[in-house]
Amino acid sequence: MHLTSSILWAVVVLLLLSMAEMRRAGRGKGLKGVRNGLARDRWRGNRRHGRSDAARLLPPNCTESLQSRDVFLDCQERGLISIPSSRSWSKEPKHLLLARNRIRILRDGAFAGFEGLKSLDLQQNQISVVEEEAFRGLWRLKTLLLQHNKLAMVSEEALIPMPNLQYLRLYDNPWNCGCTLESLVQTLQVPSNRHLANHARCTEPLRLKGKKLKQVDTEFLCQDSDQGPQDDQTDPSEPGKPSGIQGKPDATVSCHAYLYPEPRLDCSRRDLTEVPSGIPDYIVHMDLSHNSIRQLRARDFHEARSLRTLNLKDNDLEHMEKGSLSGLLHLHEMDLSDNNLHFVQHGVLEDLYFLSLLKLGGNPWVCNYSIHYMVYWLRLHPGVRMSGLQCRSPVQHMGERVEKYVDSYYRGCPKEAQRSQVEHEELGDTDPELWESLLEVQGTLEENPEPSHLRGPQKYQIIRLS
């Protein structure tokens, strides 16, 4: 009897222990709790390996790359309508590129898990709403690109989570400069925020259309349109009314700027007829190809002090004024191919001290005395790799290299060369002053072949009779 009761007691204890273990595993929710617990365990395991089940099922088609020890996450032109999950990537990105997608709204906490970002590129989407906590956690962010979207209003609170923000681009958005924008405008106008939204302009109301947010008088933002100055009610874009957006096209509106991996301004295929103004001084690469630019004017690039590559391919370029390339001291590559250039005016290339590549093909170069400056400059800069400099006219030189034409031009003067040699032998060292004068004349002929109307007055003049 005593043995039977001991066995029964042991069975009861085992049952109680089993039930307690089941409750612990399922957290008091039976088999459903156990299944949930197993699912959580699988999710945690996947997260430890850098991926969640959801991210693994629906991975965005983006690419990761490493540049200068920073991870770039490139999700441009992927048709995304929302911010991808931060658990989808093997390494924490420092730069997130989301340009040219279909994102419409930035929800609160949209960038959770991206707290290490240094730059965020959201340009050329369809963003019309930015919730106040959208950028929560991005305290390391230095660059935010929101240009070319559909933003009419953003509150000042949206910028608070980004205390280290240094560059903010907001231009080409339909800003409604009313009372709801007052706090943002006041923040942008703080002197320490000199690099925030420099080119953003009002679209509404009519009395402020075209006015930069940086220059709007905040006292008038909350006024009704019928209370504003009566002489401001006209559209500033009408003829006869000067406006900041009239005249030359503005590079920040006409072109697309990209900061990473290097600052680049894409102005290609924009139907431009002249070089746009307001080129940011930090731009390194500029693409003006496939437009209808006919002329480069003096100081067109005077603000583009950092340019290293300039692409002017496939325009209608006929003339470059002296000084049109002034200031491009750091330019390394220039493409002038497929234009309508006959020659390059004397002095145009003088600022290009570090040029290493010059593309000139597809132009109707005319082989006469006006083309000599180009050859003269190239011979003084032997480090420049040049291509495409061939005579298109006159007929007898068609297809000939311009350098060959210039050489043959001077070989057609054998009598002058022979006379110089005889004079050298006869003079010897007896009259150094006269000898130096003759050398100066010969050097002018051989080493300074610019057009005569561009040279200053000279002591001697040689006339070639042919």
LODOKOL-342398 format. One record per residue (C-alpha): residue number from 0; residue in one letter; x, y, z. Coordinates in nm, 2 decimals. Layout:
<nodes>
- resi, resn, xx, yy, zz
- NUM, a, X, Y, Z
...
</nodes>
This chain:
<nodes>
- resi, resn, xx, yy, zz
- 0, m, 0.00, 0.00, 0.00
- 1, h, 0.28, 0.23, 0.09
- 2, l, 0.46, 0.14, -0.23
- 3, t, 0.15, 0.21, -0.44
- 4, s, 0.10, 0.55, -0.29
- 5, s, 0.46, 0.64, -0.36
- 6, i, 0.43, 0.55, -0.72
- 7, l, 0.11, 0.76, -0.76
- 8, w, 0.28, 1.06, -0.59
- 9, a, 0.58, 1.04, -0.83
- 10, v, 0.34, 1.03, -1.14
- 11, v, 0.16, 1.34, -1.01
- 12, v, 0.49, 1.53, -0.96
- 13, l, 0.60, 1.44, -1.32
- 14, l, 0.27, 1.57, -1.46
- 15, l, 0.30, 1.89, -1.27
- 16, l, 0.66, 1.94, -1.39
- 17, s, 0.55, 1.88, -1.75
- 18, m, 0.27, 2.14, -1.73
- 19, a, 0.50, 2.39, -1.58
- 20, e, 0.76, 2.35, -1.86
- 21, m, 0.48, 2.39, -2.12
- 22, r, 0.36, 2.71, -1.96
- 23, r, 0.72, 2.84, -1.95
- 24, a, 0.78, 2.77, -2.32
- 25, g, 0.45, 2.91, -2.43
- 26, r, 0.43, 3.19, -2.18
- 27, g, 0.09, 3.07, -2.06
- 28, k, -0.06, 3.05, -2.41
- 29, g, -0.06, 2.68, -2.47
- 30, l, 0.05, 2.55, -2.81
- 31, k, -0.02, 2.88, -2.98
- 32, g, 0.23, 3.04, -2.75
- 33, v, 0.48, 2.77, -2.82
- 34, r, 0.44, 2.83, -3.20
- 35, n, 0.48, 3.20, -3.15
- 36, g, 0.79, 3.14, -2.93
- 37, l, 0.95, 2.93, -3.20
- 38, a, 0.87, 3.19, -3.47
- 39, r, 1.03, 3.46, -3.25
- 40, d, 1.34, 3.24, -3.21
- 41, r, 1.36, 3.20, -3.59
- 42, w, 1.32, 3.57, -3.64
- 43, r, 1.59, 3.65, -3.39
- 44, g, 1.82, 3.40, -3.55
- 45, n, 1.77, 3.55, -3.89
- 46, r, 1.82, 3.90, -3.75
- 47, r, 2.15, 3.79, -3.60
- 48, h, 2.25, 3.69, -3.95
- 49, g, 2.15, 4.03, -4.09
- 50, r, 1.81, 3.94, -4.24
- 51, s, 1.45, 3.90, -4.14
- 52, d, 1.20, 3.67, -4.29
- 53, a, 1.01, 3.96, -4.45
- 54, a, 1.32, 4.11, -4.60
- 55, r, 1.43, 3.77, -4.73
- 56, l, 1.10, 3.72, -4.90
- 57, l, 1.08, 4.07, -5.05
- 58, p, 1.44, 4.20, -5.10
- 59, p, 1.47, 4.54, -5.28
- 60, n, 1.68, 4.53, -5.59
- 61, c, 1.96, 4.75, -5.45
- 62, t, 2.34, 4.72, -5.45
- 63, e, 2.60, 4.77, -5.18
- 64, s, 2.94, 4.92, -5.25
- 65, l, 3.24, 5.03, -5.05
- 66, q, 3.41, 5.36, -5.13
- 67, s, 3.66, 5.54, -4.90
- 68, r, 3.57, 5.29, -4.63
- 69, d, 3.20, 5.40, -4.63
- 70, v, 2.92, 5.16, -4.74
- 71, f, 2.70, 5.31, -5.01
- 72, l, 2.35, 5.16, -5.06
- 73, d, 2.23, 5.24, -5.41
- 74, c, 1.85, 5.20, -5.45
- 75, q, 1.81, 5.45, -5.73
- 76, e, 1.56, 5.40, -6.01
- 77, r, 1.42, 5.08, -5.85
- 78, g, 1.05, 5.18, -5.85
- 79, l, 1.03, 5.18, -5.47
- 80, i, 0.72, 5.33, -5.30
- 81, s, 0.86, 5.31, -4.95
- 82, i, 1.19, 5.31, -4.76
- 83, p, 1.35, 4.96, -4.77
- 84, s, 1.40, 4.78, -4.44
- 85, s, 1.73, 4.84, -4.26
- 86, r, 1.75, 4.46, -4.19
- 87, s, 1.79, 4.39, -4.56
- 88, w, 2.16, 4.47, -4.58
- 89, s, 2.48, 4.29, -4.47
- 90, k, 2.65, 4.61, -4.35
- 91, e, 2.53, 4.93, -4.20
- 92, p, 2.52, 5.19, -4.48
- 93, k, 2.66, 5.54, -4.44
- 94, h, 2.51, 5.67, -4.76
- 95, l, 2.16, 5.58, -4.88
- 96, l, 2.07, 5.67, -5.24
- 97, l, 1.70, 5.66, -5.32
- 98, a, 1.68, 5.91, -5.61
- 99, r, 1.43, 5.86, -5.90
- 100, n, 1.18, 5.63, -5.73
- 101, r, 0.81, 5.67, -5.66
- 102, i, 0.81, 5.75, -5.29
- 103, r, 0.52, 5.98, -5.19
- 104, i, 0.52, 6.00, -4.81
- 105, l, 0.79, 5.98, -4.55
- 106, r, 0.62, 5.83, -4.24
- 107, d, 0.73, 5.87, -3.88
- 108, g, 1.03, 5.65, -3.81
- 109, a, 1.08, 5.57, -4.18
- 110, f, 1.46, 5.54, -4.13
- 111, a, 1.47, 5.33, -3.82
- 112, g, 1.78, 5.12, -3.83
- 113, f, 1.96, 5.37, -4.05
- 114, e, 2.10, 5.57, -3.76
- 115, g, 2.45, 5.57, -3.90
- 116, l, 2.37, 5.76, -4.22
- 117, k, 2.59, 6.05, -4.32
- 118, s, 2.39, 6.13, -4.64
- 119, l, 2.04, 6.06, -4.77
- 120, d, 1.95, 6.12, -5.13
- 121, l, 1.57, 6.14, -5.19
- 122, q, 1.56, 6.37, -5.49
- 123, q, 1.34, 6.31, -5.80
- 124, n, 1.07, 6.12, -5.62
- 125, q, 0.70, 6.22, -5.57
- 126, i, 0.73, 6.32, -5.20
- 127, s, 0.45, 6.55, -5.09
- 128, v, 0.43, 6.47, -4.72
- 129, v, 0.71, 6.46, -4.46
- 130, e, 0.58, 6.37, -4.11
- 131, e, 0.74, 6.53, -3.81
- 132, e, 0.92, 6.22, -3.69
- 133, a, 1.02, 6.09, -4.03
- 134, f, 1.40, 6.16, -3.98
- 135, r, 1.40, 6.04, -3.62
- 136, g, 1.74, 5.89, -3.52
- 137, l, 1.94, 6.05, -3.80
- 138, w, 2.15, 6.26, -3.57
- 139, r, 2.47, 6.19, -3.77
- 140, l, 2.32, 6.30, -4.10
- 141, k, 2.51, 6.58, -4.27
- 142, t, 2.35, 6.59, -4.62
- 143, l, 1.98, 6.56, -4.71
- 144, l, 1.87, 6.59, -5.08
- 145, l, 1.49, 6.66, -5.13
- 146, q, 1.50, 6.86, -5.45
- 147, h, 1.27, 6.79, -5.74
- 148, n, 0.98, 6.66, -5.54
- 149, k, 0.62, 6.78, -5.47
- 150, l, 0.67, 6.94, -5.13
- 151, a, 0.46, 7.24, -5.05
- 152, m, 0.51, 7.24, -4.67
- 153, v, 0.75, 7.09, -4.42
- 154, s, 0.75, 7.18, -4.05
- 155, e, 1.05, 7.30, -3.86
- 156, e, 1.01, 7.00, -3.63
- 157, a, 1.11, 6.76, -3.91
- 158, l, 1.46, 6.90, -3.90
- 159, i, 1.51, 6.88, -3.52
- 160, p, 1.63, 6.51, -3.53
- 161, m, 1.92, 6.62, -3.75
- 162, p, 2.13, 6.85, -3.55
- 163, n, 2.45, 6.80, -3.76
- 164, l, 2.28, 6.87, -4.09
- 165, q, 2.51, 7.08, -4.31
- 166, y, 2.37, 7.06, -4.66
- 167, l, 1.99, 7.06, -4.74
- 168, r, 1.86, 7.08, -5.09
- 169, l, 1.49, 7.18, -5.13
- 170, y, 1.47, 7.36, -5.47
- 171, d, 1.22, 7.26, -5.74
- 172, n, 0.94, 7.20, -5.50
- 173, p, 0.60, 7.38, -5.51
- 174, w, 0.65, 7.56, -5.18
- 175, n, 0.34, 7.74, -5.05
- 176, c, 0.49, 8.04, -4.86
- 177, g, 0.20, 8.08, -4.62
- 178, c, 0.16, 8.07, -4.25
- 179, t, 0.23, 7.70, -4.22
- 180, l, 0.58, 7.75, -4.36
- 181, e, 0.67, 8.03, -4.12
- 182, s, 0.87, 7.82, -3.87
- 183, l, 1.07, 7.64, -4.15
- 184, v, 1.16, 7.97, -4.32
- 185, q, 1.27, 8.12, -3.99
- 186, t, 1.50, 7.82, -3.93
- 187, l, 1.65, 7.84, -4.28
- 188, q, 1.72, 8.22, -4.24
- 189, v, 1.94, 8.16, -3.93
- 190, p, 2.29, 8.28, -4.03
- 191, s, 2.45, 7.95, -3.92
- 192, n, 2.23, 7.76, -4.16
- 193, r, 2.39, 7.92, -4.47
- 194, h, 2.40, 7.59, -4.66
- 195, l, 2.04, 7.49, -4.60
- 196, a, 1.79, 7.53, -4.89
- 197, n, 1.98, 7.82, -5.06
- 198, h, 1.79, 7.79, -5.39
- 199, a, 1.44, 7.70, -5.28
- 200, r, 1.17, 7.94, -5.41
- 201, c, 0.80, 8.01, -5.34
- 202, t, 0.54, 7.89, -5.59
- 203, e, 0.24, 8.03, -5.40
- 204, p, 0.10, 8.28, -5.32
- 205, l, 0.13, 8.48, -5.64
- 206, r, 0.27, 8.79, -5.46
- 207, l, 0.57, 8.58, -5.34
- 208, k, 0.61, 8.36, -5.65
- 209, g, 0.98, 8.32, -5.74
- 210, k, 1.10, 8.46, -5.41
- 211, k, 1.37, 8.26, -5.24
- 212, l, 1.28, 8.11, -4.90
- 213, k, 1.60, 8.26, -4.77
- 214, q, 1.48, 8.61, -4.86
- 215, v, 1.11, 8.60, -4.77
- 216, d, 1.01, 8.85, -4.51
- 217, t, 0.85, 8.62, -4.24
- 218, e, 0.62, 8.90, -4.13
- 219, f, 0.42, 8.87, -4.45
- 220, l, 0.39, 8.49, -4.46
- 221, c, 0.08, 8.48, -4.24
- 222, q, -0.09, 8.77, -4.42
- 223, d, -0.38, 8.69, -4.65
- 224, s, -0.31, 8.76, -5.02
- 225, d, -0.55, 9.06, -5.02
- 226, q, -0.35, 9.22, -4.74
- 227, g, -0.02, 9.21, -4.92
- 228, p, 0.13, 9.51, -5.10
- 229, q, -0.09, 9.59, -5.40
- 230, d, 0.21, 9.64, -5.63
- 231, d, 0.33, 9.28, -5.56
- 232, q, 0.01, 9.11, -5.69
- 233, t, 0.15, 9.07, -6.04
- 234, d, 0.32, 8.75, -6.15
- 235, p, 0.70, 8.82, -6.14
- 236, s, 0.76, 8.60, -6.44
- 237, e, 0.56, 8.84, -6.67
- 238, p, 0.76, 9.04, -6.92
- 239, g, 0.88, 9.38, -6.79
- 240, k, 0.90, 9.25, -6.43
- 241, p, 1.25, 9.15, -6.32
- 242, s, 1.26, 8.82, -6.15
- 243, g, 1.53, 8.60, -6.00
- 244, i, 1.42, 8.32, -6.23
- 245, q, 1.43, 8.52, -6.55
- 246, g, 1.72, 8.55, -6.79
- 247, k, 1.97, 8.26, -6.80
- 248, p, 1.84, 7.93, -6.67
- 249, d, 1.94, 7.84, -6.32
- 250, a, 2.16, 7.53, -6.28
- 251, t, 1.99, 7.43, -5.96
- 252, v, 1.65, 7.42, -6.13
- 253, s, 1.74, 7.30, -6.48
- 254, c, 1.99, 7.03, -6.37
- 255, h, 2.00, 6.74, -6.13
- 256, a, 2.28, 6.75, -5.87
- 257, y, 2.43, 6.44, -5.71
- 258, l, 2.67, 6.46, -5.42
- 259, y, 2.79, 6.10, -5.40
- 260, p, 3.02, 5.94, -5.48
- 261, e, 3.14, 6.28, -5.61
- 262, p, 2.95, 6.61, -5.67
- 263, r, 2.80, 6.59, -6.02
- 264, l, 2.57, 6.82, -6.21
- 265, d, 2.36, 6.65, -6.48
- 266, c, 2.24, 6.91, -6.73
- 267, s, 2.22, 6.68, -7.03
- 268, r, 1.92, 6.68, -7.26
- 269, r, 1.75, 6.98, -7.10
- 270, d, 1.70, 7.19, -7.42
- 271, l, 1.94, 7.45, -7.29
- 272, t, 2.06, 7.72, -7.53
- 273, e, 2.32, 7.86, -7.30
- 274, v, 2.52, 7.76, -7.00
- 275, p, 2.30, 7.79, -6.69
- 276, s, 2.40, 8.03, -6.41
- 277, g, 2.44, 7.95, -6.04
- 278, i, 2.67, 7.64, -6.09
- 279, p, 2.75, 7.54, -5.73
- 280, d, 3.12, 7.59, -5.65
- 281, y, 3.15, 7.23, -5.51
- 282, i, 3.05, 7.06, -5.84
- 283, v, 3.33, 6.83, -5.97
- 284, h, 3.17, 6.69, -6.28
- 285, m, 2.93, 6.87, -6.52
- 286, d, 2.74, 6.72, -6.81
- 287, l, 2.60, 6.97, -7.06
- 288, s, 2.58, 6.73, -7.35
- 289, h, 2.30, 6.69, -7.60
- 290, n, 2.17, 7.05, -7.57
- 291, s, 2.15, 7.34, -7.81
- 292, i, 2.42, 7.57, -7.67
- 293, r, 2.57, 7.78, -7.95
- 294, q, 2.82, 8.00, -7.77
- 295, l, 3.03, 8.00, -7.45
- 296, r, 3.04, 8.35, -7.31
- 297, a, 3.30, 8.51, -7.08
- 298, r, 3.26, 8.40, -6.71
- 299, d, 3.01, 8.12, -6.79
- 300, f, 3.21, 7.90, -6.56
- 301, h, 3.35, 8.15, -6.32
- 302, e, 3.16, 8.00, -6.02
- 303, a, 3.26, 7.64, -6.11
- 304, r, 3.60, 7.65, -5.95
- 305, s, 3.61, 7.28, -5.86
- 306, l, 3.53, 7.14, -6.20
- 307, r, 3.75, 6.85, -6.31
- 308, t, 3.54, 6.72, -6.60
- 309, l, 3.32, 6.92, -6.85
- 310, n, 3.11, 6.75, -7.11
- 311, l, 2.99, 6.98, -7.39
- 312, k, 2.94, 6.70, -7.65
- 313, d, 2.67, 6.72, -7.91
- 314, n, 2.56, 7.09, -7.89
- 315, d, 2.55, 7.36, -8.16
- 316, l, 2.87, 7.52, -8.03
- 317, e, 3.01, 7.77, -8.28
- 318, h, 3.21, 8.02, -8.08
- 319, m, 3.39, 8.04, -7.75
- 320, e, 3.47, 8.39, -7.62
- 321, k, 3.80, 8.46, -7.47
- 322, g, 3.75, 8.41, -7.09
- 323, s, 3.47, 8.16, -7.13
- 324, l, 3.68, 7.90, -6.96
- 325, s, 3.85, 8.13, -6.72
- 326, g, 3.87, 8.00, -6.36
- 327, l, 3.87, 7.63, -6.46
- 328, l, 4.22, 7.58, -6.31
- 329, h, 4.15, 7.23, -6.20
- 330, l, 3.98, 7.10, -6.52
- 331, h, 4.13, 6.76, -6.62
- 332, e, 3.89, 6.65, -6.90
- 333, m, 3.69, 6.84, -7.16
- 334, d, 3.47, 6.70, -7.44
- 335, l, 3.40, 6.94, -7.73
- 336, s, 3.32, 6.68, -7.98
- 337, d, 3.02, 6.68, -8.22
- 338, n, 2.97, 7.06, -8.23
- 339, n, 3.01, 7.32, -8.50
- 340, l, 3.35, 7.47, -8.42
- 341, h, 3.57, 7.59, -8.70
- 342, f, 3.86, 7.71, -8.48
- 343, v, 3.93, 7.82, -8.13
- 344, q, 3.99, 8.19, -8.06
- 345, h, 4.33, 8.29, -7.93
- 346, g, 4.35, 8.29, -7.55
- 347, v, 4.05, 8.07, -7.48
- 348, l, 4.25, 7.78, -7.34
- 349, e, 4.50, 7.97, -7.14
- 350, d, 4.36, 7.89, -6.79
- 351, l, 4.35, 7.51, -6.85
- 352, y, 4.68, 7.44, -6.67
- 353, f, 4.60, 7.08, -6.57
- 354, l, 4.40, 6.96, -6.87
- 355, s, 4.50, 6.61, -6.96
- 356, l, 4.22, 6.50, -7.20
- 357, l, 4.06, 6.70, -7.48
- 358, k, 3.81, 6.55, -7.73
- 359, l, 3.76, 6.75, -8.05
- 360, g, 3.62, 6.51, -8.30
- 361, g, 3.31, 6.57, -8.51
- 362, n, 3.37, 6.94, -8.56
- 363, p, 3.41, 7.11, -8.91
- 364, w, 3.77, 7.24, -8.84
- 365, v, 3.88, 7.49, -9.11
- 366, c, 4.25, 7.46, -9.18
- 367, n, 4.36, 7.82, -9.23
- 368, y, 4.57, 8.05, -9.02
- 369, s, 4.30, 8.07, -8.75
- 370, i, 4.35, 7.71, -8.65
- 371, h, 4.72, 7.77, -8.57
- 372, y, 4.65, 7.88, -8.21
- 373, m, 4.51, 7.54, -8.13
- 374, v, 4.82, 7.36, -8.25
- 375, y, 5.04, 7.61, -8.09
- 376, w, 4.87, 7.56, -7.75
- 377, l, 4.88, 7.18, -7.78
- 378, r, 5.26, 7.19, -7.85
- 379, l, 5.31, 7.39, -7.54
- 380, h, 5.11, 7.13, -7.34
- 381, p, 5.25, 6.79, -7.44
- 382, g, 5.08, 6.62, -7.15
- 383, v, 4.73, 6.68, -7.30
- 384, r, 4.59, 6.37, -7.48
- 385, m, 4.40, 6.51, -7.78
- 386, s, 4.17, 6.33, -8.03
- 387, g, 3.97, 6.43, -8.34
- 388, l, 4.15, 6.74, -8.46
- 389, q, 4.12, 6.69, -8.84
- 390, c, 4.06, 6.94, -9.13
- 391, r, 3.71, 6.94, -9.27
- 392, s, 3.79, 7.22, -9.52
- 393, p, 3.93, 7.34, -9.76
- 394, v, 3.89, 7.05, -9.99
- 395, q, 4.27, 7.00, -10.05
- 396, h, 4.32, 6.94, -9.67
- 397, m, 4.00, 6.74, -9.59
- 398, g, 4.07, 6.45, -9.36
- 399, e, 4.42, 6.57, -9.29
- 400, r, 4.55, 6.61, -8.93
- 401, v, 4.56, 6.98, -8.84
- 402, e, 4.91, 6.93, -8.70
- 403, k, 5.03, 6.80, -9.04
- 404, y, 4.87, 7.10, -9.21
- 405, v, 5.04, 7.35, -8.98
- 406, d, 5.38, 7.18, -9.04
- 407, s, 5.33, 7.19, -9.42
- 408, y, 5.23, 7.55, -9.39
- 409, y, 5.57, 7.64, -9.26
- 410, r, 5.76, 7.41, -9.48
- 411, g, 5.63, 7.62, -9.77
- 412, c, 5.88, 7.89, -9.67
- 413, p, 6.22, 7.74, -9.76
- 414, k, 6.37, 8.07, -9.88
- 415, e, 6.31, 8.25, -9.54
- 416, a, 6.47, 7.95, -9.35
- 417, q, 6.77, 7.95, -9.58
- 418, r, 6.82, 8.33, -9.55
- 419, s, 6.80, 8.30, -9.17
- 420, q, 7.07, 8.03, -9.18
- 421, v, 7.30, 8.25, -9.41
- 422, e, 7.25, 8.55, -9.18
- 423, h, 7.34, 8.34, -8.88
- 424, e, 7.67, 8.22, -9.04
- 425, e, 7.76, 8.57, -9.15
- 426, l, 7.69, 8.75, -8.83
- 427, g, 7.84, 8.50, -8.59
- 428, d, 7.90, 8.67, -8.26
- 429, t, 8.00, 9.01, -8.39
- 430, d, 7.66, 9.18, -8.33
- 431, p, 7.47, 9.01, -8.04
- 432, e, 7.19, 9.28, -8.04
- 433, l, 7.11, 9.24, -8.40
- 434, w, 7.14, 8.86, -8.38
- 435, e, 6.88, 8.86, -8.09
- 436, s, 6.65, 9.07, -8.30
- 437, l, 6.66, 8.83, -8.58
- 438, l, 6.60, 8.54, -8.35
- 439, e, 6.30, 8.72, -8.21
- 440, v, 6.16, 8.75, -8.57
- 441, q, 6.22, 8.38, -8.65
- 442, g, 6.07, 8.27, -8.31
- 443, t, 5.76, 8.48, -8.39
- 444, l, 5.72, 8.29, -8.72
- 445, e, 5.79, 7.95, -8.58
- 446, e, 5.66, 7.95, -8.22
- 447, n, 5.39, 8.21, -8.21
- 448, p, 5.16, 8.14, -8.50
- 449, e, 4.85, 8.32, -8.37
- 450, p, 4.65, 8.53, -8.61
- 451, s, 4.82, 8.86, -8.69
- 452, h, 4.52, 9.08, -8.58
- 453, l, 4.56, 8.93, -8.23
- 454, r, 4.93, 9.00, -8.19
- 455, g, 5.07, 9.33, -8.05
- 456, p, 5.29, 9.56, -8.25
- 457, q, 5.62, 9.42, -8.35
- 458, k, 5.95, 9.57, -8.45
- 459, y, 5.98, 9.36, -8.77
- 460, q, 5.72, 9.22, -8.99
- 461, i, 5.76, 8.92, -9.23
- 462, i, 5.53, 8.91, -9.53
- 463, r, 5.48, 8.57, -9.70
- 464, l, 5.43, 8.59, -10.07
- 465, s, 5.28, 8.29, -10.23
</nodes>
